[in-house]
Amino acid sequence: MRLNISLNAAIANRTETHRLQVRLWLYVICIMVFAMVLVGGATRLTDSGLSITEWKPLLGIIPPLSSADWLDAFTKYQLIPEYTQINQGMSLTEFKFIYWWEWAHRFLGRIIGIVFFLPLVFFWMTGRIEKQIKPHLVFLLFLGGLQGAIGWWMVMSGLVERVDVSQYRLAIHLIIACFIFAYAFWIARGLAPHAAEPAPTWLKLLSPFILLVAFFQIFLGGLVAGLDAGLAFNDWPLMDGALVPGGLDVLNPYWINWFENPKSVQFNHRLVAYFLTAIVFLQMLATSKIAAHGGRAKLLFAVVFAQAALGITTLVLQVPLNWALAHQAGAVILLAVTVNNLRALHGSYPDG
């Protein structure tokens, strides 16, 4: 009997040790994806995303190493519309500035792939990954590869006819990055030992809904960035001098305004921000007397409120780089807090 108890305890300790190792590895991935989102935001805000006109998944990790290499990269950039219509006359020094932003973005993406793949193989081969977690990690690996392809698909949209990338493709690229972050964080939190906390049905339904609204708001933020919509209509709480500004329906068909009219896209981004803040505030009030959830609800509201304040400040100041990146960081932090709330309702993964 004692032997069985000791054996079971040893197995439980080994399982917990393995879960801790995998969890810490996933947290590192989350931090790296968080950094990737910020570098991607800086790449967009500095108009650097089209500076590298080729996609070399392996050799692209090597930057230009000689004057001839730099001139070759610059010559290729001079052939695309962004240079001929916007940046004609740019110096090589100015080109190097935007090149390094885009190279850093791609370099970090490659490093994330390595930091994910090699430990995954090690943990898998040494039996540290439980059977129930394996499909999730394989799916994460697939998403990482897909994200790289989507990044190049996005860049391609600005190399021939446009002077920038498609706002649709940029928003998709951003939302998948955020989904990778949230999914990795969800898996990691599920490997932490905690029991599912009892909650009323309405909270179990509201928590995933808040997460979906947060994702939708990030998608709208990607459209705002892709259209440079934050550089105009910088008054608040009014917009263009009105609560509901004119010019929201100037494009035909009407629905295209939601995606291609900068004023409509920014207006929708504002409305969803108000809606998200309101429902999170109401959730905080409703859970104030539920000990298990009240604290997290207050934290979520604090993060949403801070994110809204960052958004307003970024807009009013006409999108300075530091404030815009802080706003983008706030979006990812908001996802983390929202996922953590949702994970608390499900508890950790069962042993197996």
C-alpha positions as CSV (number, residue, x, y, z in Angstrom):
1,M,0.0,0.0,0.0
2,R,2.7,2.4,1.0
3,L,4.6,1.5,-2.2
4,N,1.6,2.4,-4.3
5,I,1.1,5.7,-2.5
6,S,4.8,6.6,-2.9
7,L,4.7,5.6,-6.6
8,N,1.5,7.7,-7.2
9,A,3.1,10.6,-5.4
10,A,6.2,10.4,-7.6
11,I,4.2,10.2,-10.8
12,A,2.1,13.2,-9.7
13,N,5.3,15.2,-8.8
14,R,6.8,14.3,-12.2
15,T,3.7,15.3,-14.0
16,E,3.6,18.7,-12.2
17,T,7.2,19.3,-12.9
18,H,6.7,18.6,-16.6
19,R,3.6,20.8,-16.7
20,L,5.7,23.6,-15.1
21,Q,8.4,23.3,-17.7
22,V,5.9,23.4,-20.6
23,R,4.0,26.2,-18.9
24,L,7.1,28.4,-18.5
25,W,8.1,27.7,-22.1
26,L,4.7,28.8,-23.3
27,Y,5.0,32.0,-21.2
28,V,8.2,32.7,-23.0
29,I,6.5,32.3,-26.3
30,C,3.7,34.6,-25.2
31,I,6.3,37.3,-24.2
32,M,8.0,36.9,-27.6
33,V,4.7,37.2,-29.5
34,F,3.9,40.3,-27.4
35,A,7.2,41.8,-28.5
36,M,6.5,40.7,-32.1
37,V,3.2,42.6,-32.0
38,L,4.9,45.7,-30.8
39,V,7.7,45.5,-33.4
40,G,5.0,44.9,-36.0
41,G,3.2,48.0,-34.8
42,A,6.4,50.1,-35.0
43,T,7.1,48.7,-38.5
44,R,3.6,49.9,-39.6
45,L,3.9,53.3,-37.9
46,T,7.3,54.0,-39.4
47,D,6.1,52.9,-42.9
48,S,8.8,50.3,-42.9
49,G,6.8,47.2,-43.9
50,L,7.6,47.4,-47.7
51,S,11.3,48.0,-47.4
52,I,12.2,44.3,-48.0
53,T,10.6,43.3,-51.3
54,E,11.5,39.6,-51.2
55,W,10.6,36.7,-49.0
56,K,13.4,34.3,-48.2
57,P,12.3,32.2,-45.3
58,L,15.8,30.9,-44.6
59,L,18.4,33.2,-46.2
60,G,16.3,36.3,-45.3
61,I,17.7,36.0,-41.7
62,I,21.0,37.5,-43.0
63,P,20.8,41.3,-43.4
64,P,22.9,43.2,-46.0
65,L,26.5,42.9,-45.0
66,S,28.2,45.0,-47.6
67,S,27.7,48.3,-49.5
68,A,26.8,46.3,-52.6
69,D,24.2,44.3,-50.6
70,W,22.6,47.5,-49.4
71,L,22.6,49.1,-52.8
72,D,20.9,45.9,-54.2
73,A,18.2,46.0,-51.5
74,F,17.7,49.8,-52.1
75,T,17.5,49.3,-55.9
76,K,14.7,46.7,-55.5
77,Y,12.8,49.0,-53.1
78,Q,13.1,51.9,-55.7
79,L,11.0,49.8,-58.1
80,I,7.8,49.7,-56.0
81,P,5.1,52.3,-55.9
82,E,5.8,53.4,-52.3
83,Y,9.2,54.7,-53.4
84,T,8.2,56.1,-56.8
85,Q,5.0,57.9,-55.5
86,I,5.9,58.6,-51.8
87,N,9.5,58.3,-51.0
88,Q,11.3,59.3,-54.2
89,G,14.6,60.9,-53.4
90,M,15.0,58.9,-50.1
91,S,18.6,58.6,-49.1
92,L,20.3,55.2,-48.4
93,T,20.6,56.2,-44.7
94,E,16.8,56.8,-44.6
95,F,16.2,53.5,-46.4
96,K,18.4,51.6,-43.8
97,F,16.2,53.0,-41.0
98,I,13.0,51.5,-42.4
99,Y,14.8,48.3,-43.6
100,W,16.1,47.5,-40.1
101,W,12.5,47.8,-38.6
102,E,11.2,45.3,-41.2
103,W,14.2,43.0,-40.8
104,A,13.8,43.0,-37.0
105,H,10.1,42.1,-37.4
106,R,10.9,39.2,-39.7
107,F,14.0,38.1,-37.6
108,L,11.9,38.0,-34.4
109,G,9.3,35.9,-36.2
110,R,12.0,33.4,-37.2
111,I,13.4,33.3,-33.7
112,I,9.9,32.6,-32.3
113,G,9.6,29.7,-34.7
114,I,12.9,28.2,-33.4
115,V,12.1,28.8,-29.8
116,F,8.8,27.1,-30.3
117,F,9.8,24.2,-32.5
118,L,13.0,23.0,-30.8
119,P,11.6,22.7,-27.3
120,L,8.4,21.2,-28.7
121,V,10.5,18.4,-30.2
122,F,12.5,18.0,-27.0
123,F,9.4,17.9,-24.7
124,W,7.6,15.6,-27.1
125,M,10.4,13.1,-27.4
126,T,11.1,13.0,-23.7
127,G,7.5,12.4,-22.7
128,R,7.0,15.8,-21.0
129,I,3.8,16.7,-23.1
130,E,0.6,15.0,-22.1
131,K,-1.5,13.4,-24.8
132,Q,-4.4,15.9,-24.3
133,I,-2.1,18.9,-24.9
134,K,-0.4,17.6,-28.1
135,P,-3.1,18.6,-30.6
136,H,-3.1,22.2,-29.2
137,L,0.6,22.6,-29.6
138,V,0.6,21.1,-33.1
139,F,-2.2,23.6,-34.0
140,L,0.0,26.5,-32.5
141,L,2.9,25.3,-34.7
142,F,0.6,25.4,-37.7
143,L,-0.6,28.9,-36.8
144,G,2.9,30.1,-36.6
145,G,3.8,28.9,-40.1
146,L,0.5,30.3,-41.4
147,Q,1.3,33.6,-39.8
148,G,4.6,33.8,-41.6
149,A,2.9,33.2,-45.0
150,I,0.1,35.7,-44.2
151,G,2.8,38.3,-43.4
152,W,4.3,37.9,-46.8
153,W,0.8,37.8,-48.4
154,M,0.3,41.2,-46.7
155,V,3.5,42.6,-48.0
156,M,2.8,41.5,-51.5
157,S,-0.4,43.6,-51.5
158,G,1.8,46.8,-51.4
159,L,4.5,45.9,-54.0
160,V,2.7,46.4,-57.3
161,E,-0.3,48.7,-57.4
162,R,-0.6,50.2,-53.9
163,V,1.7,52.5,-51.9
164,D,0.9,50.6,-48.7
165,V,-0.4,47.2,-47.7
166,S,-4.0,46.1,-47.8
167,Q,-5.8,47.1,-44.6
168,Y,-7.7,43.8,-44.8
169,R,-4.5,41.7,-44.8
170,L,-2.9,43.9,-42.1
171,A,-5.9,43.4,-39.8
172,I,-5.9,39.6,-40.5
173,H,-2.1,39.5,-39.8
174,L,-2.6,41.4,-36.5
175,I,-5.6,39.3,-35.4
176,I,-3.8,36.0,-36.0
177,A,-0.8,37.2,-34.0
178,C,-3.1,38.1,-31.1
179,F,-4.9,34.8,-31.4
180,I,-1.6,32.9,-31.2
181,F,-0.8,34.9,-28.1
182,A,-4.2,34.2,-26.5
183,Y,-4.2,30.6,-27.4
184,A,-0.7,30.0,-26.1
185,F,-1.7,31.8,-22.9
186,W,-4.9,29.7,-22.6
187,I,-2.9,26.5,-22.8
188,A,-0.3,27.7,-20.3
189,R,-2.9,28.8,-17.8
190,G,-4.6,25.4,-18.2
191,L,-1.4,23.8,-17.1
192,A,-1.3,25.7,-13.8
193,P,-3.0,23.8,-10.9
194,H,-6.3,25.4,-10.1
195,A,-9.9,24.2,-9.8
196,A,-12.7,25.6,-11.9
197,E,-14.4,28.3,-9.8
198,P,-18.2,28.1,-9.6
199,A,-20.0,30.9,-11.4
200,P,-23.5,31.9,-12.4
201,T,-24.6,30.9,-15.9
202,W,-24.7,34.5,-17.1
203,L,-21.0,35.0,-16.2
204,K,-20.1,31.8,-18.0
205,L,-21.8,33.2,-21.1
206,L,-20.5,36.8,-20.7
207,S,-16.8,35.9,-20.3
208,P,-16.3,34.4,-23.7
209,F,-18.4,37.1,-25.3
210,I,-16.1,39.8,-23.8
211,L,-13.2,37.9,-25.3
212,L,-14.8,37.9,-28.7
213,V,-15.6,41.6,-28.5
214,A,-11.9,42.3,-27.6
215,F,-10.8,40.3,-30.7
216,F,-13.2,42.2,-32.9
217,Q,-12.0,45.5,-31.5
218,I,-8.4,44.5,-32.3
219,F,-9.5,43.7,-35.8
220,L,-11.0,47.1,-36.1
221,G,-7.8,48.6,-34.8
222,G,-5.9,46.8,-37.6
223,L,-8.2,48.4,-40.1
224,V,-7.7,51.8,-38.5
225,A,-3.9,51.3,-38.7
226,G,-4.1,50.0,-42.3
227,L,-6.1,53.1,-43.4
228,D,-4.1,55.6,-41.3
229,A,-7.5,56.5,-40.0
230,G,-6.1,57.7,-36.7
231,L,-4.3,60.5,-38.3
232,A,-7.5,62.3,-39.1
233,F,-10.5,63.4,-36.9
234,N,-8.4,63.8,-33.8
235,D,-11.0,65.5,-31.6
236,W,-12.7,63.7,-28.7
237,P,-15.4,63.1,-27.3
238,L,-16.8,64.5,-30.5
239,M,-15.6,63.3,-33.9
240,D,-15.2,65.8,-36.6
241,G,-17.2,68.2,-34.4
242,A,-20.3,65.9,-33.9
243,L,-21.4,63.0,-31.9
244,V,-22.3,61.2,-35.1
245,P,-20.2,62.8,-37.9
246,G,-21.3,63.1,-41.5
247,G,-19.6,61.3,-44.3
248,L,-20.0,57.8,-42.8
249,D,-21.7,56.5,-45.9
250,V,-19.9,58.1,-48.8
251,L,-18.9,54.8,-50.4
252,N,-21.1,52.4,-52.4
253,P,-22.2,49.9,-51.6
254,Y,-22.9,51.1,-48.0
255,W,-21.3,48.1,-46.2
256,I,-17.9,48.9,-47.8
257,N,-17.7,52.0,-45.6
258,W,-17.2,49.7,-42.6
259,F,-13.9,48.6,-44.1
260,E,-12.6,51.2,-46.5
261,N,-13.9,54.6,-45.3
262,P,-11.3,55.9,-42.8
263,K,-14.0,58.0,-41.0
264,S,-16.4,55.1,-40.7
265,V,-13.7,52.6,-39.6
266,Q,-12.5,55.0,-36.8
267,F,-16.0,55.7,-35.7
268,N,-16.8,52.0,-35.4
269,H,-13.6,51.5,-33.5
270,R,-14.8,54.2,-31.0
271,L,-18.2,52.7,-30.7
272,V,-16.9,49.2,-30.0
273,A,-14.6,50.6,-27.4
274,Y,-17.5,52.3,-25.6
275,F,-19.5,49.1,-25.8
276,L,-16.6,47.0,-24.4
277,T,-16.0,49.4,-21.6
278,A,-19.7,49.4,-20.7
279,I,-20.2,45.6,-20.6
280,V,-17.0,45.2,-18.6
281,F,-18.1,47.9,-16.1
282,L,-21.5,46.2,-15.7
283,Q,-19.8,42.8,-15.2
284,M,-17.7,44.4,-12.4
285,L,-20.8,45.7,-10.7
286,A,-22.6,42.4,-11.1
287,T,-19.7,40.4,-9.6
288,S,-18.8,42.8,-6.8
289,K,-20.4,40.4,-4.3
290,I,-19.0,37.2,-5.8
291,A,-15.7,36.7,-4.0
292,A,-14.2,34.3,-6.5
293,H,-14.7,36.6,-9.5
294,G,-15.0,40.2,-8.1
295,G,-11.3,40.9,-8.0
296,R,-10.6,39.7,-11.6
297,A,-13.6,41.7,-12.8
298,K,-12.1,44.9,-11.2
299,L,-8.8,44.2,-12.8
300,L,-10.4,43.6,-16.2
301,F,-12.2,46.9,-16.0
302,A,-9.0,48.7,-14.9
303,V,-7.2,47.4,-18.0
304,V,-10.1,48.2,-20.3
305,F,-10.4,51.7,-18.9
306,A,-6.6,52.3,-19.2
307,Q,-6.7,50.9,-22.8
308,A,-9.5,53.3,-23.7
309,A,-7.6,56.2,-22.1
310,L,-4.5,55.2,-24.1
311,G,-6.6,55.1,-27.3
312,I,-8.0,58.6,-26.7
313,T,-4.6,60.0,-25.9
314,T,-3.1,58.4,-29.0
315,L,-5.8,59.8,-31.1
316,V,-5.8,63.4,-29.7
317,L,-2.0,63.5,-30.0
318,Q,-2.2,62.4,-33.7
319,V,-0.7,58.9,-33.2
320,P,2.9,59.5,-31.9
321,L,4.9,56.3,-32.0
322,N,5.3,55.8,-28.2
323,W,1.6,56.3,-27.4
324,A,0.5,54.2,-30.3
325,L,2.7,51.3,-29.3
326,A,1.5,51.6,-25.7
327,H,-2.1,51.4,-27.0
328,Q,-1.1,48.3,-29.0
329,A,0.5,46.7,-26.0
330,G,-2.6,47.4,-24.0
331,A,-4.6,45.4,-26.4
332,V,-2.5,42.3,-25.9
333,I,-2.5,42.8,-22.1
334,L,-6.3,43.1,-22.3
335,L,-6.4,39.7,-24.1
336,A,-4.3,38.1,-21.4
337,V,-6.5,39.4,-18.6
338,T,-9.6,38.3,-20.5
339,V,-8.2,34.8,-21.2
340,N,-7.2,34.5,-17.6
341,N,-10.8,35.3,-16.5
342,L,-12.2,32.7,-18.8
343,R,-9.6,30.1,-17.8
344,A,-10.7,30.5,-14.2
345,L,-14.1,29.2,-15.1
346,H,-12.6,26.1,-16.7
347,G,-9.9,25.2,-14.2
348,S,-6.6,23.4,-15.2
349,Y,-6.4,20.5,-17.6
350,P,-7.3,17.2,-15.9
351,D,-4.5,14.7,-15.4
352,G,-3.9,12.5,-18.3
